[in-house]
Amino acid sequence: MADESRGSLRREVLALRRENAVLRQESAALRKSDAALRRANAVLVKQAADLRALIEKLQARIAILEKVSGAGPKTPPASTSTPEQKAEPSRKRRGRPKGHPGTGWRAPDQPAEVVELPLDQCPDCGGELTAWRDTQDHVVVDLPPIEAVVVCYRHERGYCPHCRRTVRSPCAADEPPHGHLGLRVLGLVTELRTRAGMSYPHIAALLSGWGFSVGAGTLTKACRRVAEWLTPMHRELLARIRDAPFKHADETSWPVNGRNGWCWGFVHGTTCAYVIEPSRGAKVARAVLGDDPFGTLISDFYGVYVWLGRKHQWCWAHLLREAKEVAAVGGLVAARFRETLGAIFRDAEIVATAGLPAPALQREAAAIAQRLSDLRKGKSRCEGVERLKTRIANHQDGLLTFLHHPEIEPTNNRAERELRPIVLVRKTTGGSRSWDGARTLAVLASCQRSLAPSAHDWLALIRAHVCPPPSRARLASVLDV
């Protein structure tokens, strides 16, 4: 009996050992499976993070592509079509986009006058009408007849024994200290000159229809007088531009008495300052911005700006436009270069507007910088492509400043848009007859664009800065200030 019990115990022990070995094998397999699952989970977590970053980039790109007008210039489409082929014109629906407030005219709620027009018989055949009656309103906005109002300000004079001279009573509220044109006429004349771009003879002809005759020379002197009143405000605008953290700069030609001058435009936000000078050299830009400008200067590739300041954002619109011109005559190599450059800009614009965290932004910026560096590699037989490669090599850091500063635009379109009103005035007037007239226009246009968006604000600005002849500021070149 004892042998049988020992034999059964041995068998049980062997069975337990076999079960233990099986459990150990299963435990080892589970550990291996757990390690594999952990590795797979880590891979999936990384893929999920990459997908989230990719989704953010794609969402930003979709938002940019859906905009009617993006932040940057219209870049060439990625196609292999020849330059001679033209795309079909876009058929954009007229009017404001869906969801935007309308711009149509709305009738005032309470008209100043109601004219009753009864209907006794049919106006067509003269027949009698039925008993049914109704009204239909036709609201019309009109102006009262404009007539010149002549005001005589009669000042009382007397002798002051303390001052030992004859004195007179101070000017009235709306009385100009000099000249025979009132403040409202001065405001209207300067508006027509700078906003509408009318010449002084045309303005004089318009005023003659309202009851008073005035010569073009008188209007010229009147506008200069207003510009002298506003010269301190013009200098303050230039100081704002100089102290701004970033500013746009551009220039265009401005004829003065048959000789070419230059109108410089400096912009920061809603502040815009014009300067008209005979020179397009660096001395004008240094006089306005300083020898070492503060902040970032956004401009085209004109050589004056290259040596001005340390921080730049060069205009991508000019670079892409020149690449398009080179591609039109440079063959397949130039077309591929233009396509690659446009793709780099589109990706850089997406990265700048995607709101990525700092580490991801640094990685994407480094990748875009590397793509620009790779674009410069190799040599081609196209001189235009080689010129663009040299330009990218010399200005690569300044081309990508907007990636790290969301408030900075990648193009200089803002300065070009602010110069457009001046260009329209130049087209209608042909420029200026004297440098005093050119500087008068620069002061008036700067103050209007920056400080007085409406005619009411413009008249209030003139009223606030009226000053007598002895205290007026002198119209002078920025090189002499």
Protein Blocks (a to p, Z undefined) as FASTA:
>chain_A
ZZmmmmmmmmmmmmmmmmmmmmmmmmmmmmmmmmmmmmmmmmmmmmmmmmmmmmmmmmmm
mmmmmpmbdfbdcdddddfbdfklccddddddedjdehiacfbdcddfbdfbdcddddfb
dfklopacdfbdcddddddddddddddddddddddddddfklopacdddddfklcfedjb
dfklmmmmmmmmmmnopafklmmmmmmmnopacdfklmmmmmmmmmmmmmmmmmmmmmmm
mmpmbdcdddddddeehiacddddddehjbccddddfbfcfklmmmmnojbdghjddddf
bfklmmgojbdcddfklmmmmmmmmmmmnojmlmmmmmmmmmmmmmmmmmmmnopafklm
mmmmmmmmmmmmmmmgocdfbfklmmmmmmmmmmmmmmmmmmmmmkbcfbfklmmmmmmm
mmmmmmmnopafbfklmmmmmmmmmmmmmmmmbfklmmmmmmmmgccfklpccdddfklZ
Z
